[in-house]
């Protein structure tokens, strides 16, 4: 019974320490794709330029993905949100909304869907995007730098260990034998250490997986779409669309094999799903 209480307390401590939701104020920059998914070319209808202009009015430091980025953002892609425009159009109208996603493709904020019935595509997209932006009246932004991640993790670890120690002392005062207490504490700590072990993949480019119908699109840090991949019966193997190739996982590294100009290409990546 006491063992179950200890495990429960440890879980509550861990959940509490990690329960803070990300805030729009945590991010220093916003990157607007130079080409939205609904567009056929970069900045078609000047939709990317308009979105950048509007978001700057909210106080964001905004770059298009094809522009030169500041050095700190080049080194740490997660300093920025992606400010994307999603096309939800129907047969009779243009409908869009603005969405912010972090570097792991987690949605942080979404505007309301806005509609335009104008017949001219450029005017319709501009009207719809402006209306979506106007619906963001609830969003206020002031950049608040995060603490250094390593310091934050260290503080969290020390705090968690301190609370676990307090729990152990409490149990000892109730005359619970150490042989009962030790396994309950050692198990989550050992698991945590094990889960933090990583293969040294620093020499391979990182791609981020964004869900699509029947598969994913893999984008780099710019962000640019590098591959479109289709699902297979195996979670460790995908078909590379339009490249007559495959993507296979081997020891936490993803190996892409495809033909380009009649020659077999073999490239290795880290992929964040």
Secondary structure as UniProt FT lines:
FT   HELIX           2..17
FT   HELIX           24..26
FT   STRAND          29..32
FT   TURN            37..38
FT   TURN            42..43
FT   HELIX           44..46
FT   HELIX           47..57
FT   TURN            58..59
FT   STRAND          62..64
FT   TURN            65..66
FT   HELIX           71..75
FT   HELIX           77..79
FT   STRAND          80..87
FT   STRAND          94..101
FT   TURN            103..104
FT   STRAND          107..110
FT   STRAND          114..116
FT   HELIX           121..134
FT   HELIX           135..138
FT   HELIX           149..173
FT   TURN            174..175
FT   HELIX           178..195
FT   TURN            202..203
FT   STRAND          205..212
FT   TURN            213..214
FT   STRAND          215..219
FT   TURN            221..222
FT   STRAND          225..231
FT   TURN            235..236
FT   STRAND          237..240
FT   TURN            241..244
FT   STRAND          245..250
FT   TURN            251..252
FT   STRAND          253..260
FT   TURN            261..262
FT   STRAND          263..272
//
